[in-house]
Amino acid sequence: MSCKLLKILFLLGNIKENCQKFVFRGLTQSNTLKLRELDKHISYTTVRDNILKILKDIGLNHKLYGLHSLRSGGATVAANLGVPDRLFKKHGRWKSDKAKDGYVHENLESRLSVTKYLGL
């Protein structure tokens, strides 16, 4: 699903596949919304405010959530799908394996794979 959403973002944002600009950047509004040409990432505060508003709008207690839960979820999905540590460590801007590992929660299948490989 997330790949489909990213493709929609590329289409609606008129983003070329080889574009070197930030994909998630500010919007300008005239008659329609469009991505800003300025190559600058969205601020932490803007993302946080938007996420919390969406959670509140769909009826969830927005006070229970923060952006770190999204960061942890992304790292966990990447790890459980077999994305190499080096790549999602770089993507998440973690300087050390210890910092990255604190965000990853292996699924049951991954945890049990150790026992499986040991033949226990």
PyMOL commands that set and color helices and strands:
alter all, ss='L'
color gray80, all
select helices_A, chain A and resi 2-12+44-57+62-64+67-80+85-91+97-101+108-118
alter helices_A, ss='H'
color red, helices_A
select strands_A, chain A and resi 27-29+33-35
alter strands_A, ss='S'
color yellow, strands_A
deselect
rebuild
show_as cartoon
